[in-house]
Amino acid sequence: MASPTLGTLIRASDLTYRQIAERAGISKPRVGQLAQDAFSQSPAPRTVRGLAIALEVPEATIRAAIRQTIRGTDDAEAEEIALRFAALPAHQRAVIVSMIDALERANRP
């Protein structure tokens, strides 16, 4: 059975968008956007943690719902990598991007 989308989780809660926003540490408009599944990239790790706290569910449930929203699938490994990458400091992300660029250049015919 497929995971619910993030919007489904938010709308199914007994909390108002304002309550979710306050508990999650994000803006009410952002909660509304997430509740409408109106995003194409994974929210920041801080937002994921905040939503898990606000909705009183494990972070893994939030991540699965995000995957379902973004891809319509349960590609757990790719999403976990993306979340871990997003959590790195900017200078470390830059190093990884440079490595990927170098690998892509090396693999061009």
C-alpha positions in Angstrom: 0.0 0.0 0.0 1.3 3.4 -0.9 2.2 6.0 1.7 -0.1 9.0 2.1 1.1 12.3 0.7 2.3 15.0 3.0 -0.8 17.0 2.3 -2.9 14.0 3.3 -1.1 13.7 6.6 -1.5 17.4 7.3 -5.1 17.6 6.4 -5.9 14.5 8.4 -4.5 15.9 11.6 -6.9 17.5 14.1 -4.7 20.6 14.2 -5.2 23.9 12.4 -2.5 25.1 9.9 -1.6 27.8 12.5 -1.1 25.2 15.2 1.0 23.0 12.9 3.1 26.1 11.9 3.7 27.1 15.5 4.7 23.6 16.6 6.8 22.9 13.5 8.5 26.3 13.5 7.5 27.2 10.0 5.1 29.8 8.5 1.3 29.2 8.2 1.5 29.8 4.4 4.2 27.2 4.1 2.0 24.7 5.9 -0.8 25.5 3.5 1.5 24.9 0.6 2.6 21.6 2.0 -1.0 20.6 2.7 -1.8 21.2 -0.9 1.2 19.0 -2.0 2.4 22.1 -3.8 6.1 21.4 -3.8 8.5 19.5 -6.1 11.6 19.3 -3.9 12.0 17.9 -0.5 11.5 20.4 2.4 14.6 21.2 4.5 15.5 18.6 7.2 14.5 21.2 9.9 11.0 21.4 8.3 10.8 17.6 8.2 11.7 17.4 11.9 9.3 20.1 12.8 6.4 18.5 11.0 7.2 15.2 12.7 7.0 16.9 16.0 3.9 18.9 15.1 2.0 15.9 13.7 3.4 13.6 16.4 4.6 11.0 13.9 8.1 9.6 13.2 10.3 11.5 10.8 10.3 8.4 8.6 6.6 8.8 8.1 7.1 12.4 7.0 9.9 11.4 4.6 7.8 8.7 3.1 4.9 11.1 2.6 7.3 13.6 1.0 8.5 10.9 -1.4 5.0 10.0 -2.3 4.2 13.6 -3.0 7.3 14.3 -5.1 7.6 11.1 -7.0 4.4 9.2 -6.4 6.6 6.3 -5.4 8.5 5.0 -2.3 12.1 5.5 -3.5 13.5 5.5 0.0 17.2 5.3 -0.8 17.2 8.3 -3.2 15.1 10.5 -0.7 17.4 9.5 2.2 20.4 10.6 0.2 18.8 13.9 -0.8 17.8 14.6 2.8 21.3 13.8 4.1 22.8 16.0 1.4 20.5 18.9 2.2 21.6 18.6 5.9 25.3 19.1 5.1 26.9 22.5 5.4 27.1 24.5 2.2 30.9 24.0 1.8 30.5 20.2 2.1 27.7 20.2 -0.5 29.9 22.2 -2.8 32.7 19.6 -2.5 30.2 16.8 -3.4 28.8 18.8 -6.3 32.3 19.3 -7.6 33.0 15.5 -7.3 29.8 14.7 -9.2 30.8 17.2 -11.9 34.2 15.6 -12.2 32.7 12.1 -12.5 30.3 13.3 -15.2 33.1 14.9 -17.2 35.2 11.7 -16.9 32.3 9.6 -18.2 31.6 11.8 -21.3 32.6 10.2 -24.6 
